[in-house]
Amino acid sequence: MSGPAPAALVFDWDNTLVDAWPGVAGALNAALTTFGHRPWSLAEVRSRVRQSLRDSFPGLFGEAWERARDVFYEALERTHLQHVTPLPGAAETLAQARALGLALAVVSNKTGRYLRREAEALGWSGHFVTLIGAGDAEADKPHPAPIRLALRTLGVAAGPRVWYVGDTALDMQAARNAGVLAVLIGDAAHDGGPARAAPAVHLADHAALQDQLARLVRA
């Protein structure tokens, strides 16, 4: 790719930097079965969970959504730190980006307190200027509010020198809405593929992301 080297990288969390889906699936299935729904397979959870809880649960549970939310959080509280695994190359990407002097943040649709606990458990909190989760801004992705909040905290302006790195079409939409570069990582097979996501830049994995960062910074 051509263009300016990034000044800041803002990452999605789940399936971008970490695999935490088993914990999410367990908590979601606790809520589903409590309210008479069939449980979802892990593959279904990966392919269907995109929006934040406050945006998705009313559609799933109707008037019972707040009680379902409480069941979900109770289950997640017990187990989520047992199910957080860095994706291959993610730790190296963060170390490289910091060595290059890039400002780093996370914007996720995972509830903020769980996001920050997971980063702390991995020893990654120090990499990021801010970690913004669902509920931390006035709206959640794909609304631009959480990315804009991250940019204010980073002290950088929206534009092509800010990369939002994510794994879904919703992430790419959020990046475009916020006026930053939409960078898809992975094959997005769980979300209809790269064509559906329509990123500005598509990178196969963290090794490819590291290569791009090194080349652009050298240039």
C-alpha positions as CSV (number, residue, x, y, z in Angstrom):
1,M,0.0,0.0,0.0
2,S,1.0,3.6,-0.5
3,G,0.2,6.6,1.7
4,P,1.5,8.2,4.8
5,A,2.8,6.3,7.8
6,P,0.2,6.1,10.6
7,A,0.6,8.3,13.7
8,A,-1.9,6.3,15.7
9,L,-3.4,2.8,15.7
10,V,-6.8,2.1,17.2
11,F,-7.7,-1.6,17.5
12,D,-10.8,-3.5,17.9
13,W,-10.3,-6.2,20.6
14,D,-12.1,-9.5,20.1
15,N,-10.8,-11.5,17.0
16,T,-8.4,-8.6,16.3
17,L,-6.0,-8.8,19.2
18,V,-7.4,-11.6,21.2
19,D,-9.7,-14.7,21.1
20,A,-12.1,-14.3,24.0
21,W,-15.1,-15.9,22.3
22,P,-15.5,-19.0,24.5
23,G,-16.2,-16.7,27.5
24,V,-18.6,-14.6,25.5
25,A,-20.4,-17.7,24.2
26,G,-20.8,-19.2,27.7
27,A,-22.3,-16.0,29.1
28,L,-24.6,-15.5,26.1
29,N,-25.8,-19.0,26.3
30,A,-26.5,-18.6,30.0
31,A,-28.8,-15.7,29.1
32,L,-30.4,-17.5,26.1
33,T,-31.2,-20.7,27.9
34,T,-32.5,-18.8,31.0
35,F,-35.1,-17.1,28.8
36,G,-36.1,-20.2,26.8
37,H,-33.9,-19.8,23.7
38,R,-31.7,-22.5,22.3
39,P,-28.0,-22.0,22.9
40,W,-25.8,-20.9,20.1
41,S,-22.7,-22.8,18.9
42,L,-19.4,-21.1,19.2
43,A,-19.4,-20.6,15.4
44,E,-22.8,-18.9,15.6
45,V,-21.5,-16.6,18.3
46,R,-18.5,-15.7,16.3
47,S,-20.6,-14.9,13.2
48,R,-23.6,-13.2,14.9
49,V,-22.2,-11.1,17.7
50,R,-21.3,-7.7,16.4
51,Q,-23.2,-5.0,18.2
52,S,-22.8,-4.0,21.9
53,L,-25.1,-5.5,24.4
54,R,-27.2,-2.4,24.8
55,D,-27.8,-2.4,21.0
56,S,-28.4,-6.2,20.6
57,F,-30.1,-7.5,23.7
58,P,-33.5,-5.6,23.2
59,G,-33.8,-7.4,19.8
60,L,-32.9,-10.8,21.3
61,F,-34.9,-10.7,24.5
62,G,-37.5,-8.0,24.1
63,E,-38.9,-6.5,27.3
64,A,-36.8,-9.0,29.3
65,W,-33.5,-7.7,27.9
66,E,-32.3,-6.0,31.1
67,R,-32.9,-9.2,33.1
68,A,-31.0,-11.1,30.4
69,R,-28.2,-8.6,30.6
70,D,-27.9,-9.3,34.3
71,V,-27.6,-13.0,33.7
72,F,-25.1,-12.5,31.0
73,Y,-22.9,-10.2,33.1
74,E,-23.1,-12.6,36.1
75,A,-21.8,-15.5,34.0
76,L,-19.2,-13.4,32.2
77,E,-17.9,-12.1,35.6
78,R,-17.2,-15.6,36.7
79,T,-15.3,-16.9,33.6
80,H,-14.2,-14.3,31.1
81,L,-10.6,-14.0,32.3
82,Q,-10.2,-17.8,31.8
83,H,-10.9,-17.4,28.1
84,V,-8.6,-14.6,26.8
85,T,-5.9,-15.7,24.4
86,P,-3.7,-13.3,22.3
87,L,-4.0,-13.9,18.6
88,P,-0.8,-15.0,16.8
89,G,1.5,-12.1,16.4
90,A,-0.7,-9.6,18.3
91,A,1.8,-9.1,21.1
92,E,4.6,-8.5,18.6
93,T,2.4,-5.9,16.7
94,L,1.9,-3.9,19.9
95,A,5.6,-4.0,20.9
96,Q,6.6,-3.0,17.4
97,A,4.1,-0.1,17.2
98,R,5.2,1.2,20.5
99,A,8.9,1.0,19.4
100,L,8.0,3.0,16.3
101,G,6.5,5.7,18.5
102,L,2.8,5.2,17.5
103,A,0.0,6.1,19.8
104,L,-2.2,3.1,20.6
105,A,-5.8,2.7,21.7
106,V,-8.6,0.1,21.7
107,V,-12.2,0.7,20.8
108,S,-14.4,-2.3,21.3
109,N,-18.1,-3.2,21.6
110,K,-17.2,-5.4,24.7
111,T,-18.3,-3.7,27.9
112,G,-15.6,-1.3,29.0
113,R,-14.9,-2.8,32.5
114,Y,-14.4,-6.3,31.0
115,L,-12.2,-5.0,28.2
116,R,-9.9,-3.3,30.6
117,R,-9.7,-6.3,33.0
118,E,-8.8,-8.5,30.1
119,A,-6.0,-6.1,28.9
120,E,-4.7,-5.9,32.5
121,A,-4.7,-9.7,32.8
122,L,-2.6,-10.0,29.7
123,G,-0.2,-7.4,30.9
124,W,-1.1,-5.1,27.9
125,S,-2.7,-2.1,29.6
126,G,0.6,-0.2,29.4
127,H,0.5,-0.4,25.6
128,F,-2.6,1.8,25.3
129,V,-3.3,5.4,26.0
130,T,-7.0,4.4,26.4
131,L,-9.2,1.4,26.2
132,I,-12.8,2.3,25.3
133,G,-15.5,-0.3,25.5
134,A,-19.3,-0.4,25.1
135,G,-21.0,2.1,27.3
136,D,-18.0,4.4,27.6
137,A,-19.2,6.8,24.9
138,E,-22.7,8.1,24.2
139,A,-23.1,5.3,21.5
140,D,-21.3,2.2,20.4
141,K,-19.8,1.1,17.1
142,P,-20.6,1.5,14.3
143,H,-21.5,5.0,15.6
144,P,-18.3,7.2,15.4
145,A,-18.6,8.3,19.0
146,P,-16.2,5.8,20.7
147,I,-13.5,6.3,18.0
148,R,-13.8,10.0,18.3
149,L,-13.5,9.7,22.1
150,A,-10.3,7.7,21.6
151,L,-8.9,10.3,19.2
152,R,-9.6,13.1,21.7
153,T,-7.7,11.1,24.4
154,L,-4.8,10.4,22.0
155,G,-4.7,14.0,21.0
156,V,-4.8,13.2,17.3
157,A,-7.2,14.3,14.5
158,A,-9.2,12.0,12.3
159,G,-7.7,11.3,8.9
160,P,-5.7,8.7,7.0
161,R,-2.8,8.8,9.5
162,V,-5.1,7.1,12.1
163,W,-5.8,3.4,11.4
164,Y,-8.7,1.6,12.9
165,V,-7.8,-2.1,12.7
166,G,-10.7,-4.6,13.0
167,D,-12.0,-7.9,11.8
168,T,-15.6,-7.2,10.7
169,A,-17.7,-5.1,8.3
170,L,-19.1,-3.2,11.3
171,D,-15.6,-2.2,12.3
172,M,-14.9,-0.9,8.8
173,Q,-18.2,1.0,8.9
174,A,-17.2,2.5,12.2
175,A,-13.8,3.6,10.8
176,R,-15.4,5.3,7.8
177,N,-18.0,7.0,10.0
178,A,-15.2,8.4,12.2
179,G,-13.1,9.5,9.2
180,V,-10.1,7.2,9.8
181,L,-8.5,4.6,7.7
182,A,-10.5,1.3,7.7
183,V,-8.0,-1.6,8.0
184,L,-9.3,-5.2,7.9
185,I,-7.1,-7.9,9.5
186,G,-7.8,-11.5,8.7
187,D,-10.0,-13.1,6.2
188,A,-13.4,-12.1,7.7
189,A,-14.7,-15.5,6.8
190,H,-17.0,-15.3,9.9
191,D,-18.5,-12.1,8.6
192,G,-19.0,-12.5,4.9
193,G,-15.4,-11.9,3.7
194,P,-13.4,-8.9,2.7
195,A,-15.8,-7.9,-0.1
196,R,-18.6,-7.3,2.4
197,A,-16.3,-5.4,4.8
198,A,-15.0,-3.1,2.0
199,P,-11.9,-2.0,3.9
200,A,-9.5,0.7,2.6
201,V,-6.7,-1.8,3.4
202,H,-6.8,-5.5,3.9
203,L,-4.0,-7.4,5.7
204,A,-3.9,-11.1,6.1
205,D,-2.7,-11.3,9.7
206,H,-0.4,-9.6,12.2
207,A,2.7,-10.5,10.4
208,A,1.4,-8.6,7.3
209,L,0.5,-5.6,9.6
210,Q,3.9,-5.6,11.1
211,D,5.5,-5.6,7.6
212,Q,3.3,-2.7,6.4
213,L,4.2,-0.6,9.5
214,A,7.9,-1.2,9.1
215,R,7.8,-0.4,5.4
216,L,5.8,2.8,5.8
217,V,7.8,4.1,8.7
218,R,11.1,3.4,6.8
219,A,9.7,5.3,3.8
